[in-house]
Amino acid sequence: MGMFNRGQTAANRQAIAADIATAIGVEAEIPTSFEAIPLLNNQKSWFFWGKEDGRGEQDVNNLWALFKIALMYADDNEKVNSDTFVEAYDKVIQQKGIRWNITMGLFWIRPWFYPTLETQSMDYLGALSCKPDCSGPKRTCSGEEYLVLRENLLIRFSEDTFPVHSFPELSLNAFSRDVKPDKKSSHSWKLVVIERIRDLCHRNQRPNFSRQEFQENYLDEISTIFPENSTPDMSIDRTTQQLRDEGEIEFISSGQYRWVGYEDDTVLEETAPVVIEKRIEAYDLSNIKKDGCFIEVSELEGILSTLRDKKNMILQGPPGTGKTWLAKRLAMALIGEKQPEQIKAVQFHPNLAYEDFIRGWRPSGHGQLTLCDGPFLEWVHNAQKYPSKKFIVVIEEINRGNPAQIFGEMLTLLEADKRTPEEALHLSYTKEDDEPVYIPSNLYVIGTMNVADRSLALVDLALRRRFAFVSLKPLYDDNWRNWVHEKKGISTETLNVIQHHMRELNNAISDDSRLGEQFQIGHSYFTPAKGHEVANEKKWYQQVVRTEIAPLLDEYWYDDPETAMKYVDELMSAL
């Protein structure tokens, strides 16, 4: 499998697959795509070395044993438990030529059960604050740590707000993500330096190298990559020290180093042909209008300007005014591109707590609890990691939870003038060596709030002070009518009837002392969703009235059912 899953063209892999299928009698269709299947280095596509190169006597047998046990464990064979797997894994991880590549092999044989931890996936897990502990040999994870990570990820997969929900999807996202580190960041320096250490050692066919040798070969190139850096030689030295601290290289003597991963460098990274090219679409206020927003561009410009300045905004309004719809499109307009990877949508509810949203203890494997970061803290870390990019958290129904309790100390840090490291605070739950946390200026929060929900209390004044509030209203106007006619093909006659009767109904709701403007009914109810084709206008209209408007009016006039019935009858008979 390693010789198949290595750096070669898709056409070659298809040809090999066809030959193997013929030889062993497989009748399934030949694969046409190999997206995000992790690949090995062409020069090291085996999981063992030759005897003359230091292979242990039991290395091959240990590999076969792990292969068999991993299959049985994944298939829930009663003869194998987690302890059996851990024992086999820990034997193999100590062998020459084995590092993270063994997790790739486990992923190949049971991709829905085992995660792959090659470089791209580890970087992605780091961005998700889900990296494993690494107390095993050669700074890898032990078998137990690998299974703990697996259990933690399975828990996160069940969360609606988590960006991936399976191990194959995790691998796909890791290979296709286009969020790249800023060139000024230490993360980017580390990547550049370690890639050139790797190149130098492979070229010399030895793990040892010197500072002088490295700078003679790469100083000019690195200076070109980071033209704004006036002392690249000093930055290389700092990065080298960082790599020493992280165990990637070892100090031998003055100016002499050894690359720890030389013998185990089996993972193909840059040249993997499975990386997916993404075409990024620009997105601005004109796109919001084209998508079906009926607010004037001048008003949208003011809303977006307020969001840039205040950093936090709540879109409030009656039901059906497109609050969540607009929030997500404002986020894309703020970024300037369609970049869903930089937008995280969550929903507040009465049971949501600080431990779910910011950080808290969660059950993991073997009856243990693990301190895990919630979606908001994950986005804080992403925004700090990529300061040149904008990150947005969209919170639906923000007043359904208790925002002050859910945000905790983060509520103070939300203020626009506190978005600096100097204002950093320690979290309620801290990890070892935790630094104080601050919210960077490139993180924005857009909340939505249904002002017609009687079950909700008034919004906390502390929250109001930190958010700008924008009120959305029903827009049964010419912009709405023309757009629905042009995009959805509904006749102007039908739309004129809807426009007239909904305006009349909303006026009655506004004038009722028991209700008011906040209970008006928005235009979204009569704006067909994307992909919804209206074949019969009358049938569509009456279905909306019967199944969506009538229950709402029954709730509004729960103590006056005759009034609710009167308006429902008027609407039903209008067409």
C-alpha positions as CSV (number, residue, x, y, z in Angstrom):
1,M,0.0,0.0,0.0
2,G,2.9,2.3,0.7
3,M,4.3,1.8,-2.8
4,F,0.9,2.6,-4.2
5,N,0.2,5.6,-2.0
6,R,3.3,7.6,-2.8
7,G,4.2,10.5,-5.1
8,Q,3.1,9.4,-8.5
9,T,0.5,10.6,-11.0
10,A,-3.2,9.7,-10.7
11,A,-3.0,7.9,-14.1
12,N,-0.2,5.7,-12.9
13,R,-2.1,4.8,-9.7
14,Q,-5.2,4.0,-11.8
15,A,-3.2,1.7,-14.0
16,I,-1.7,-0.1,-11.0
17,A,-5.1,-0.4,-9.4
18,A,-6.5,-1.9,-12.7
19,D,-3.7,-4.5,-12.8
20,I,-4.1,-5.5,-9.2
21,A,-7.9,-5.7,-9.6
22,T,-7.4,-8.1,-12.6
23,A,-4.9,-10.2,-10.7
24,I,-7.1,-10.7,-7.6
25,G,-10.5,-10.7,-9.3
26,V,-11.9,-7.4,-8.0
27,E,-14.8,-6.2,-10.2
28,A,-15.3,-2.7,-8.7
29,E,-14.8,0.3,-10.8
30,I,-11.3,1.8,-10.9
31,P,-10.9,4.9,-8.7
32,T,-11.0,8.2,-10.5
33,S,-10.0,10.4,-7.6
34,F,-7.3,10.0,-4.8
35,E,-8.1,13.3,-3.1
36,A,-6.5,13.8,0.4
37,I,-5.2,10.2,0.7
38,P,-1.9,10.9,2.5
39,L,1.2,9.9,0.5
40,L,4.6,8.6,1.4
41,N,8.0,9.9,0.2
42,N,9.0,8.0,-3.0
43,Q,12.4,7.2,-1.6
44,K,11.0,5.7,1.6
45,S,7.7,4.1,0.8
46,W,8.2,1.0,3.0
47,F,7.6,0.7,6.7
48,F,10.8,-1.2,7.3
49,W,14.5,-0.9,6.5
50,G,16.9,-3.5,5.0
51,K,18.8,-5.7,7.5
52,E,22.1,-4.0,6.6
53,D,20.5,-0.6,7.5
54,G,19.6,-1.5,11.0
55,R,16.3,-3.4,10.7
56,G,15.4,-5.2,13.9
57,E,14.9,-9.0,13.9
58,Q,11.2,-8.7,14.8
59,D,10.4,-5.4,12.9
60,V,8.4,-7.0,10.0
61,N,6.6,-9.4,12.4
62,N,5.6,-6.5,14.6
63,L,4.2,-4.6,11.6
64,W,2.1,-7.7,10.5
65,A,0.9,-8.1,14.1
66,L,-0.2,-4.4,14.3
67,F,-1.9,-4.7,10.9
68,K,-3.9,-7.7,12.1
69,I,-4.7,-6.3,15.5
70,A,-5.7,-2.9,14.1
71,L,-8.2,-4.6,11.7
72,M,-9.7,-6.7,14.5
73,Y,-9.9,-3.8,16.9
74,A,-11.6,-1.6,14.2
75,D,-14.0,-4.4,13.3
76,D,-14.9,-4.8,17.0
77,N,-13.5,-8.3,17.3
78,E,-14.0,-9.5,20.9
79,K,-10.5,-11.1,20.9
80,V,-8.9,-7.6,20.8
81,N,-9.2,-4.6,23.1
82,S,-7.6,-1.2,23.4
83,D,-4.7,-2.6,25.6
84,T,-3.9,-5.2,22.8
85,F,-3.8,-2.4,20.2
86,V,-1.7,-0.1,22.4
87,E,0.9,-2.8,23.1
88,A,1.3,-3.6,19.4
89,Y,1.4,0.1,18.4
90,D,4.0,0.9,21.0
91,K,6.3,-1.9,19.7
92,V,6.1,-0.6,16.2
93,I,6.5,3.1,17.0
94,Q,10.0,2.4,18.4
95,Q,11.3,0.8,15.1
96,K,13.6,2.5,12.7
97,G,11.7,4.2,9.9
98,I,8.5,4.5,11.9
99,R,7.1,7.8,13.0
100,W,3.8,9.4,12.0
101,N,3.8,7.3,8.8
102,I,2.3,4.4,10.8
103,T,-0.9,6.4,11.4
104,M,-1.1,6.8,7.6
105,G,-1.1,3.1,7.3
106,L,-3.8,2.7,9.9
107,F,-5.9,5.3,8.0
108,W,-5.4,3.4,4.7
109,I,-6.8,0.2,6.1
110,R,-9.7,1.6,8.2
111,P,-10.2,5.3,7.2
112,W,-13.5,5.6,9.2
113,F,-11.9,4.3,12.4
114,Y,-8.3,5.6,12.5
115,P,-7.0,9.2,12.1
116,T,-3.9,10.0,10.0
117,L,-1.4,12.3,11.7
118,E,0.9,13.2,8.9
119,T,2.1,16.9,8.7
120,Q,-0.9,18.4,7.0
121,S,-3.4,16.7,9.4
122,M,-1.3,17.6,12.4
123,D,-1.2,21.3,11.3
124,Y,-4.9,21.2,10.9
125,L,-5.5,19.6,14.2
126,G,-3.3,22.3,15.7
127,A,-5.6,24.9,14.2
128,L,-8.6,23.1,15.7
129,S,-6.8,22.9,19.1
130,C,-7.0,19.1,19.0
131,K,-3.3,18.0,18.7
132,P,-2.4,14.8,20.6
133,D,0.0,14.6,23.5
134,C,3.3,13.3,22.3
135,S,5.2,11.4,25.0
136,G,6.2,8.5,22.7
137,P,9.6,7.9,21.0
138,K,10.9,10.5,18.6
139,R,8.3,13.0,19.9
140,T,5.4,11.0,18.6
141,C,2.3,9.9,20.5
142,S,2.1,6.7,22.3
143,G,-0.6,4.1,21.5
144,E,-2.7,5.3,24.4
145,E,-2.4,8.9,23.3
146,Y,-3.3,8.0,19.8
147,L,-6.5,6.3,21.0
148,V,-7.3,9.2,23.4
149,L,-7.0,11.6,20.4
150,R,-9.3,9.3,18.4
151,E,-11.9,9.4,21.2
152,N,-11.7,13.1,21.6
153,L,-12.1,13.7,17.8
154,L,-15.2,11.4,17.8
155,I,-16.7,13.5,20.5
156,R,-16.0,16.7,18.5
157,F,-17.4,15.1,15.3
158,S,-20.8,15.0,17.0
159,E,-20.8,18.8,17.5
160,D,-22.7,20.7,14.8
161,T,-20.3,23.5,14.9
162,F,-17.1,21.4,14.5
163,P,-15.9,21.8,10.9
164,V,-15.4,18.1,10.2
165,H,-17.4,15.0,11.2
166,S,-15.3,12.0,10.2
167,F,-11.6,11.0,9.8
168,P,-11.8,11.1,5.9
169,E,-13.3,14.6,6.1
170,L,-10.6,15.7,8.4
171,S,-7.9,14.4,6.0
172,L,-9.7,16.1,3.1
173,N,-9.9,19.4,4.9
174,A,-6.3,19.2,6.0
175,F,-5.1,18.8,2.4
176,S,-7.5,21.3,0.9
177,R,-7.4,24.1,3.4
178,D,-6.2,27.3,1.9
179,V,-5.6,29.3,5.0
180,K,-1.8,29.9,4.9
181,P,0.3,31.5,7.6
182,D,1.3,35.1,7.4
183,K,4.8,35.6,6.2
184,K,5.7,37.5,9.3
185,S,4.7,34.8,11.7
186,S,7.1,32.5,13.5
187,H,5.0,29.5,12.2
188,S,5.9,30.5,8.6
189,W,9.6,30.9,9.5
190,K,9.6,27.5,11.1
191,L,8.1,25.9,7.9
192,V,10.6,27.6,5.7
193,V,13.6,26.6,7.8
194,I,12.6,23.0,8.4
195,E,11.9,22.5,4.7
196,R,15.4,23.7,3.9
197,I,17.0,21.5,6.6
198,R,15.2,18.6,5.1
199,D,16.5,19.5,1.6
200,L,20.0,19.9,2.8
201,C,20.1,16.6,4.7
202,H,18.6,14.6,1.8
203,R,21.0,16.2,-0.7
204,N,24.0,15.3,1.5
205,Q,22.5,12.0,2.5
206,R,23.2,12.4,6.1
207,P,21.2,13.9,9.1
208,N,24.1,16.2,10.3
209,F,24.5,19.8,9.1
210,S,26.2,22.9,10.2
211,R,25.0,26.5,10.7
212,Q,27.5,27.8,8.2
213,E,26.5,25.2,5.6
214,F,22.8,26.0,6.0
215,Q,23.4,29.8,5.7
216,E,25.7,29.4,2.7
217,N,23.0,27.5,0.9
218,Y,19.8,29.2,1.9
219,L,20.4,32.7,3.4
220,D,19.9,34.5,0.1
221,E,16.8,32.5,-0.7
222,I,15.2,33.1,2.7
223,S,16.1,36.8,2.5
224,T,14.1,36.9,-0.7
225,I,11.1,35.1,0.9
226,F,11.1,37.6,3.8
227,P,12.2,40.9,2.2
228,E,10.8,42.9,5.2
229,N,13.2,41.2,7.6
230,S,16.5,43.2,7.9
231,T,18.3,40.5,10.0
232,P,17.4,37.1,8.4
233,D,20.5,35.4,9.8
234,M,19.4,36.2,13.3
235,S,15.8,35.0,12.6
236,I,17.3,31.7,11.3
237,D,19.2,31.3,14.5
238,R,16.0,32.0,16.6
239,T,14.0,29.6,14.5
240,T,16.8,27.0,14.9
241,Q,16.6,27.4,18.7
242,Q,12.8,26.9,18.5
243,L,13.3,23.7,16.5
244,R,15.8,22.5,19.1
245,D,13.2,23.2,21.9
246,E,10.6,21.3,20.0
247,G,12.8,18.3,19.5
248,E,12.9,18.6,15.7
249,I,16.7,19.0,15.6
250,E,19.5,18.2,18.1
251,F,22.5,20.3,19.1
252,I,25.8,18.3,18.7
253,S,28.5,20.9,19.2
254,S,29.3,24.5,18.3
255,G,27.4,25.2,15.1
256,Q,26.7,21.5,14.5
257,Y,23.2,20.0,14.4
258,R,21.4,16.8,13.6
259,W,17.9,16.5,12.1
260,V,16.0,14.1,14.2
261,G,13.5,13.1,11.5
262,Y,16.0,12.2,8.8
263,E,15.7,8.5,9.1
264,D,12.0,8.6,9.5
265,D,11.2,11.1,6.9
266,T,8.7,9.1,4.9
267,V,5.8,11.5,4.4
268,L,5.5,13.2,1.1
269,E,4.4,16.8,1.7
270,E,4.8,19.6,-0.9
271,T,4.8,17.3,-4.0
272,A,1.6,15.4,-3.0
273,P,-0.6,15.6,-6.1
274,V,-3.8,15.4,-4.1
275,V,-3.8,19.0,-2.9
276,I,-7.0,20.6,-4.2
277,E,-6.8,23.9,-5.9
278,K,-9.6,26.2,-4.8
279,R,-10.8,29.2,-6.9
280,I,-11.7,31.9,-4.4
281,E,-14.6,34.1,-5.4
282,A,-14.6,37.8,-4.5
283,Y,-17.6,38.9,-2.5
284,D,-18.8,42.4,-1.6
285,L,-22.1,44.4,-0.9
286,S,-23.1,44.1,-4.6
287,N,-23.1,40.3,-4.2
288,I,-25.3,40.6,-1.1
289,K,-27.9,42.5,-3.2
290,K,-27.7,40.0,-6.1
291,D,-28.2,37.1,-3.6
292,G,-31.5,38.7,-2.5
293,C,-31.0,41.4,0.0
294,F,-33.6,44.2,-0.2
295,I,-31.8,46.7,2.0
296,E,-30.3,49.6,0.0
297,V,-26.6,49.5,-0.7
298,S,-26.0,52.8,1.2
299,E,-27.5,51.3,4.3
300,L,-25.5,48.1,3.9
301,E,-22.3,50.2,3.7
302,G,-23.2,51.8,7.0
303,I,-23.8,48.5,8.6
304,L,-20.5,47.1,7.4
305,S,-18.6,50.2,8.5
306,T,-20.1,49.9,11.9
307,L,-19.1,46.2,12.1
308,R,-15.5,47.1,11.2
309,D,-15.3,49.7,13.9
310,K,-17.3,48.1,16.7
311,K,-16.1,44.5,16.0
312,N,-19.3,43.1,17.5
313,M,-22.8,43.5,16.1
314,I,-26.3,42.1,16.7
315,L,-28.9,41.9,13.9
316,Q,-32.3,42.1,15.6
317,G,-35.7,42.0,14.2
318,P,-39.1,40.1,13.9
319,P,-39.2,36.6,12.5
320,G,-38.6,36.2,8.8
321,T,-36.4,39.3,8.3
322,G,-33.4,37.3,7.2
323,K,-31.1,38.0,10.2
324,T,-29.0,34.8,9.9
325,W,-29.0,35.0,6.1
326,L,-27.6,38.5,6.2
327,A,-25.2,37.8,9.0
328,K,-23.3,35.2,7.0
329,R,-23.2,37.4,3.9
330,L,-22.0,40.4,5.9
331,A,-19.2,38.1,7.1
332,M,-18.2,37.2,3.6
333,A,-18.4,40.9,2.5
334,L,-16.1,41.8,5.5
335,I,-13.6,39.3,4.4
336,G,-14.0,40.3,0.7
337,E,-14.1,36.7,-0.5
338,K,-16.2,33.6,-0.2
339,Q,-14.1,32.0,2.6
340,P,-16.3,29.7,4.7
341,E,-13.2,28.4,6.4
342,Q,-13.0,31.8,8.2
343,I,-16.6,31.9,9.3
344,K,-17.9,29.8,12.2
345,A,-21.6,29.6,12.9
346,V,-23.0,28.6,16.3
347,Q,-26.4,28.7,18.0
348,F,-27.0,29.7,21.6
349,H,-29.7,27.8,23.6
350,P,-30.6,27.7,27.3
351,N,-28.4,24.7,28.1
352,L,-25.2,26.2,26.5
353,A,-22.5,27.0,29.0
354,Y,-19.1,28.6,29.2
355,E,-17.6,25.1,29.2
356,D,-19.2,24.4,25.8
357,F,-18.4,27.7,24.1
358,I,-15.0,28.8,25.6
359,R,-13.3,25.9,27.4
360,G,-14.3,23.0,29.7
361,W,-13.8,19.4,30.7
362,R,-15.1,16.7,28.4
363,P,-15.0,12.9,28.7
364,S,-12.4,11.1,26.7
365,G,-11.2,7.5,26.4
366,H,-10.5,5.3,29.4
367,G,-12.8,7.2,31.7
368,Q,-10.7,10.3,31.8
369,L,-11.6,14.0,31.4
370,T,-9.8,16.3,29.0
371,L,-9.7,20.1,29.0
372,C,-10.9,21.1,25.5
373,D,-11.2,24.4,23.8
374,G,-14.7,25.4,22.6
375,P,-15.5,26.9,19.2
376,F,-15.0,30.5,20.2
377,L,-11.6,29.9,21.7
378,E,-10.6,27.9,18.7
379,W,-11.5,30.9,16.5
380,V,-9.5,33.2,18.8
381,H,-6.4,31.1,18.3
382,N,-7.0,31.0,14.5
383,A,-7.3,34.8,14.4
384,Q,-4.1,35.2,16.4
385,K,-2.3,32.7,14.2
386,Y,-3.3,34.5,10.9
387,P,-3.4,38.2,11.8
388,S,-3.7,39.3,8.1
389,K,-7.0,37.4,7.7
390,K,-10.5,38.3,9.2
391,F,-12.3,35.6,11.2
392,I,-16.0,35.9,12.0
393,V,-18.2,34.1,14.6
394,V,-21.9,34.1,13.7
395,I,-24.0,33.5,16.8
396,E,-27.6,32.6,15.9
397,E,-30.3,33.4,18.5
398,I,-27.8,35.0,20.9
399,N,-30.5,35.9,23.4
400,R,-31.7,32.3,23.8
401,G,-28.7,31.6,26.0
402,N,-27.2,33.6,28.8
403,P,-24.5,35.5,26.9
404,A,-22.8,37.0,30.0
405,Q,-22.5,33.5,31.5
406,I,-21.5,31.8,28.3
407,F,-18.8,34.4,27.4
408,G,-17.4,34.7,31.0
409,E,-14.3,36.8,31.1
410,M,-14.3,36.9,27.3
411,L,-17.2,39.4,27.5
412,T,-14.7,42.1,28.8
413,L,-12.2,41.2,26.0
414,L,-14.8,41.7,23.3
415,E,-14.7,45.4,23.5
416,A,-13.0,47.0,20.5
417,D,-10.5,49.0,22.6
418,K,-9.4,45.9,24.6
419,R,-8.3,43.8,21.5
420,T,-4.6,43.9,22.5
421,P,-2.2,41.5,24.3
422,E,-1.9,44.1,27.1
423,E,-5.5,43.4,28.0
424,A,-5.1,39.6,28.1
425,L,-6.7,37.7,30.9
426,H,-6.3,34.2,32.3
427,L,-9.2,31.9,31.6
428,S,-11.3,30.2,34.3
429,Y,-9.9,26.8,33.2
430,T,-6.2,26.9,32.4
431,K,-3.9,24.4,30.9
432,E,-0.2,23.9,31.8
433,D,2.0,26.7,30.6
434,D,-1.1,28.7,29.4
435,E,-0.6,32.3,28.5
436,P,-3.2,34.9,29.2
437,V,-5.8,35.2,26.4
438,Y,-6.8,38.2,24.4
439,I,-9.2,38.6,21.4
440,P,-7.3,39.9,18.4
441,S,-8.7,42.8,16.3
442,N,-9.2,40.6,13.3
443,L,-11.9,38.5,15.0
444,Y,-15.5,39.8,14.6
445,V,-18.8,38.6,16.2
446,I,-22.2,38.9,14.5
447,G,-25.2,37.8,16.6
448,T,-28.8,37.5,15.6
449,M,-31.8,38.1,17.9
450,N,-35.5,37.4,17.4
451,V,-37.2,40.3,19.2
452,A,-40.6,38.6,19.0
453,D,-39.8,35.7,21.3
454,R,-41.8,36.3,24.6
455,S,-39.9,33.5,26.4
456,L,-36.6,35.5,26.4
457,A,-35.5,38.1,28.9
458,L,-34.0,41.4,28.0
459,V,-30.4,41.4,26.9
460,D,-27.8,42.0,29.6
461,L,-26.8,45.7,29.6
462,A,-23.1,44.6,29.7
463,L,-23.7,42.8,26.4
464,R,-25.5,45.8,24.9
465,R,-22.6,48.0,25.6
466,R,-20.2,45.8,23.7
467,F,-22.3,45.3,20.6
468,A,-23.8,47.6,17.9
469,F,-27.4,46.8,17.3
470,V,-29.0,46.9,13.8
471,S,-32.7,46.5,13.5
472,L,-34.1,44.7,10.4
473,K,-37.7,45.2,9.3
474,P,-40.1,43.3,6.9
475,L,-39.5,44.6,3.4
476,Y,-42.5,43.9,1.3
477,D,-41.4,46.7,-1.1
478,D,-40.6,47.1,-4.8
479,N,-37.1,45.7,-4.3
480,W,-38.6,42.5,-2.9
481,R,-41.3,42.2,-5.5
482,N,-39.0,42.8,-8.4
483,W,-36.4,40.3,-7.2
484,V,-38.8,37.5,-6.5
485,H,-40.5,38.1,-9.9
486,E,-37.1,38.1,-11.8
487,K,-35.4,35.3,-9.9
488,K,-38.3,33.0,-9.0
489,G,-40.7,33.7,-11.8
490,I,-43.7,34.4,-9.6
491,S,-46.1,36.7,-11.3
492,T,-46.4,40.4,-10.3
493,E,-50.1,39.9,-9.8
494,T,-49.5,37.3,-7.1
495,L,-46.7,39.3,-5.5
496,N,-48.9,42.5,-5.4
497,V,-51.6,40.5,-3.5
498,I,-49.0,39.2,-1.0
499,Q,-47.5,42.7,-0.7
500,H,-50.9,44.3,0.0
501,H,-52.2,41.8,2.5
502,M,-48.9,41.4,4.4
503,R,-48.6,45.1,4.8
504,E,-52.2,45.2,6.2
505,L,-51.5,42.4,8.6
506,N,-48.2,43.9,9.8
507,N,-50.0,47.3,10.4
508,A,-52.6,45.4,12.5
509,I,-49.9,43.7,14.5
510,S,-48.1,47.0,15.1
511,D,-51.2,48.7,16.3
512,D,-52.2,46.0,18.7
513,S,-51.2,47.0,22.2
514,R,-50.5,43.4,23.1
515,L,-48.0,43.0,20.3
516,G,-46.2,45.8,18.5
517,E,-43.7,46.3,15.6
518,Q,-41.4,43.6,16.9
519,F,-44.0,41.0,16.1
520,Q,-44.4,41.8,12.5
521,I,-43.9,39.0,9.9
522,G,-40.9,39.2,7.7
523,H,-40.6,38.9,3.9
524,S,-38.5,35.7,4.1
525,Y,-41.7,33.7,4.5
526,F,-42.7,34.7,0.9
527,T,-39.2,34.6,-0.6
528,P,-38.7,31.1,-2.0
529,A,-35.4,29.5,-0.9
530,K,-32.5,28.9,-3.2
531,G,-33.3,25.9,-5.4
532,H,-37.0,26.0,-4.7
533,E,-39.0,26.2,-7.9
534,V,-42.6,27.3,-7.5
535,A,-44.8,25.3,-9.9
536,N,-48.2,26.4,-8.7
537,E,-48.3,29.9,-7.2
538,K,-51.6,29.6,-5.5
539,K,-50.7,26.3,-3.9
540,W,-47.3,27.6,-2.8
541,Y,-48.9,30.7,-1.3
542,Q,-51.6,28.9,0.6
543,Q,-49.2,26.3,1.9
544,V,-47.0,29.1,3.4
545,V,-50.0,30.7,5.0
546,R,-51.4,27.4,6.4
547,T,-48.2,25.9,7.7
548,E,-46.1,29.0,8.6
549,I,-48.1,32.1,9.1
550,A,-51.2,30.6,10.7
551,P,-49.3,28.9,13.6
552,L,-47.4,32.2,14.2
553,L,-50.7,34.2,14.4
554,D,-52.2,31.5,16.7
555,E,-49.2,32.1,19.0
556,Y,-49.5,35.9,18.8
557,W,-53.2,36.0,19.6
558,Y,-53.2,32.9,21.9
559,D,-55.8,34.6,24.1
560,D,-57.9,35.8,21.1
561,P,-58.2,32.9,18.6
562,E,-61.0,34.7,16.7
563,T,-58.7,37.5,15.7
564,A,-56.0,35.0,14.6
565,M,-58.6,33.1,12.5
566,K,-59.9,36.2,10.9
567,Y,-56.5,37.2,9.5
568,V,-55.7,33.6,8.4
569,D,-59.0,33.5,6.5
570,E,-58.3,36.8,4.8
571,L,-54.9,35.6,3.7
572,M,-56.2,32.2,2.5
573,S,-59.0,33.9,0.4
574,A,-56.7,36.5,-1.1
575,L,-55.6,34.2,-3.9
